[in-house]
Amino acid sequence: MKSKQSRPNRNPEPLHLTPTQLMHRWRCSRSGVDVIAAHAGLTRRVAGESKRRNSVYYLLMDIIAYEQSCMQRA
């Protein structure tokens, strides 16, 4: 009899979000994401050596911390 092996989660929680994903999450423009991220002090990370816009991302834990601080002020 074969033992059941646990299947890896097919859609794991992302560790980072792209500016386009943040645009949808925060319901703002792409330039708005840049302004908010700069104001919040989020560090822009670049995947690889590419200069493409899609290679930029922000860490999810930083985003959640910023969102929670906004909720506390409200």
C-alpha positions in Angstrom: 0.0 0.0 0.0 1.3 3.4 -0.9 1.5 6.1 1.7 -0.1 9.4 1.0 2.3 12.2 0.3 1.3 15.7 1.0 1.0 17.8 -2.1 2.7 21.1 -2.1 0.4 24.1 -2.2 -0.1 25.0 -5.8 -0.7 28.7 -5.0 1.6 29.5 -2.1 1.3 32.9 -0.5 3.6 35.3 -2.4 6.6 36.7 -0.5 6.6 39.8 -2.6 4.3 41.9 -4.8 5.0 43.8 -8.0 3.9 47.4 -8.5 1.1 46.2 -10.8 -0.2 43.9 -8.1 -0.1 46.7 -5.6 -1.9 49.0 -8.1 -4.8 46.6 -8.0 -4.5 45.9 -4.2 -4.5 49.7 -3.4 -6.8 50.7 -6.2 -4.6 53.5 -7.4 -2.5 54.3 -10.5 0.9 52.9 -11.2 2.5 56.3 -10.4 0.4 56.3 -7.2 2.1 53.1 -6.1 5.5 54.7 -6.5 4.4 57.7 -4.5 2.8 55.6 -1.7 5.8 53.2 -1.6 8.3 56.1 -1.3 6.2 57.8 1.4 5.9 54.5 3.3 9.6 53.8 3.0 9.2 50.6 1.1 12.4 49.3 -0.4 12.3 48.7 -4.1 13.8 45.3 -4.9 15.0 44.4 -8.4 14.9 40.8 -9.6 18.0 40.1 -11.6 19.9 42.7 -13.6 17.0 43.6 -15.8 15.8 47.2 -16.1 12.3 46.2 -17.0 9.4 47.6 -14.9 8.1 44.1 -14.1 11.3 43.1 -12.4 10.7 45.5 -9.5 9.0 44.2 -6.4 8.2 45.0 -2.8 8.4 42.5 0.1 4.9 41.5 1.3 5.8 41.7 5.0 6.8 45.4 4.5 3.5 46.1 2.7 1.4 44.4 5.4 3.3 46.4 8.1 2.6 49.6 6.2 -1.1 48.8 5.7 -1.5 47.9 9.4 0.1 51.2 10.5 -2.4 53.0 8.3 -5.3 51.1 9.9 -4.1 52.1 13.4 -4.0 55.7 12.4 -7.5 55.7 11.0 
